[in-house]
Amino acid sequence: MPPRYAGRFDGRLLVFSDASLKRHGGLAAVLFDGDEEAPRVGTRSVPAASSNELELQAALFGLAQARAHFPGRSLALFADNQDAVLRLERAKALGLAQDPALGGMWTALGCDEDLAETLADAALCWVKGHGKCRGNALADAHAATASG
């Protein structure tokens, strides 16, 4: 965890997302539920798309994994793509009506939960990619594997 976030998210589920593009797209979510727990890792292979599109899909995939495995938990989502974080923050602040494509992407992930409710209960944070953040490094490695 980057030092600037230390203690800020105590009690929250920590979700790190990342995407990769090789033969196809790869999404990964790494979920930490407390310091002593081994992380839960989810991955998915998806059709190739632009880097920003894949990163947004990965962030939504991370939120979906959090809801599937830890329903009702408040969470902090960490992504290394500023555009994805800003787009989710805008949807959280202004509502999903201003970005209907997000709802479609959420539904395509098979999510039954309401995206607006999920965003309302999530802290959205950018972390520098390829740095010293363990969660981001794990998400990066798993996304690369999922992208083939």
N, C-alpha and C positions, 0 to 999 in steps of 0.2 A: 504494500500500500504506500503510495507517495506520502511523505511526511506531512504535507499540508492537509491531508485528510485524516490523519491519525486522531482517533477519538471522536471525530465528527459523526461517524456513522455507527457508533456502538449500538448493538441491538438490532441492526438492520441486516438483512440478507445482502451480501455483496455479490454483484453480478458483473462479470467482465465479458465483453463480447468482442469478436473480431471476425474479419472475413479475409479470404484469400482467393486468388484467381490463378489457376494453372490450366488443366484441360477443361475444367468446369469450375463453378463457384463452390467455395466451401465456407460454411458458417460454423462458428463455435461459440458456446456459452460456458463459462466456468463459474460455478456458484459456490460461495463460501458461507457456511452457516456456523459461525463461531471460529475462534482461533484454533481449536483442537481438532476440528472436523476435517477429514479429507474432503477436497472439493468434489462436487458433482459436476461431471462434464457431459455436455450434449453437443452433438455435431449433426450437420446435415449437408448433403451435396445438393446444389441447385444449378440451374442453367447459368451459363456465363452471362455477365452483365457488366456495366461500368463499375469502377471501384466504389464510387459514392453510393450507387444503388445496392451493391453487395454489403457495404458497411451498414447501411440503413436496415437492410434485411437482417443482418447479424444482430443489431441492437434490438429489433423487434423479436427476433428468435430468443435472445437472452431474456427479455421480458416474458415471453411465452413459456420458456423453461421454468422461470421463477414461479409463475402462476400454476403451472402443472405440478411441480414438485413441492412447492411451499405456498399453498393457497392462503390468501389473507395476510401474508407477511409484508411489512413495509420493507422497501429495498432501496439500494443505491446501485444504479447502472453506471458502469465505467466503460467508455468506448474511446478508441484512439482516433476517431474521425470527427473533427469539429462540425462538419456539415450535418452529419447524422444527429449529433447531440443538439445542435441548434434547431434542426427541423422538429425534433421531438419536443424541445422546450417551447417552440412556437405553438405546436399543437396543444401542449399542456396549458399554455397561457391563453390562447385565443380560441381553442376548441377545434375539434376534428373537421368541422364544416369547411374550414379554410384550406384543408388538405385532405380531400376525400380519398386520395390514393393510399394514404396510410391505413385507413380502414380496410381497404381491399387487400393490402399486403398482410395485415393482421389476420383477416379471414382466411387468406391463402395458407397461412401457417396452421390452420385448424383450431384457432383459439375460440373458446366459448365465452371467456371473460370479456367484459367491456373494456376496450382500449383506453377510453377516457378515464375510467376508474383506476385502471392500472397505472396510467401516467400520473394521476392525482396523488397516488401513494408512493411515487418513485422520485428519488433524488437523481438527477441526470448530470453526469460529470465527464469531462474530457480528461484523459490521461495521455501523456506523451507515449507514442508507440516506440517499440524497440528500445525501451529504457530499462530501468531496474525494477519495475512493478511486476511482481510475480504473477499476479492474476492476468495481466495483459500478456505477459510472455507465454503463459500456458494457453491462453485463448488463441494467440498467434500460431503457436505450434499445432494445436488441434485443428484450426481452420486450414492450415497448409496441408495437413494430412487429408482432410475432407475434400479438398479441391483436386486431389489426385495428382 
